[in-house]
């Protein structure tokens, strides 16, 4: 079974903290319209470092951490993996929007203020 909503949210929060410490203002460098965690070039790491694979040579990220930090998903059956990628993509967009909002307003926005992302599965 793929990630639960709570699991995906926790993983992405850890990944966002990882980026906050290593890539200041990472959220400003992400194209949210293109953001797709299943894409080697349009995922968070791909947009920041060229490709998902190239990010391993440019960060202290290990293979286990990519899963722990919501940068990738495990090898589920294809349908479950697709669902997990969608969920992770939604939470990455949410994390970036929280930071962009905080930056533009100067107000610390709690996660609960942004609301729960809506997952629509085909």
Number of C-alpha atoms within 10 A of each C-alpha: 10 19 19 11 16 8 15 25 21 16 23 26 19 16 21 23 13 15 19 14 10 12 14 10 15 19 23 13 13 19 16 19 8 13 19 22 26 20 17 16 20 21 26 35 25 21 21 20 17 15 17 23 13 15 17 15 11 9 13 10 13 11 9 10 16 18 16 19 23 27 23 26 22 14 9 14 10 9 11 16 19 17 20 25 25 18 26 27 24 22 23 28 20 21 21 21 17 18 21 17 15 14 15 8 10 10 10 12 16 10 11 7 9 13 9 12 12 9 11 8 8 4
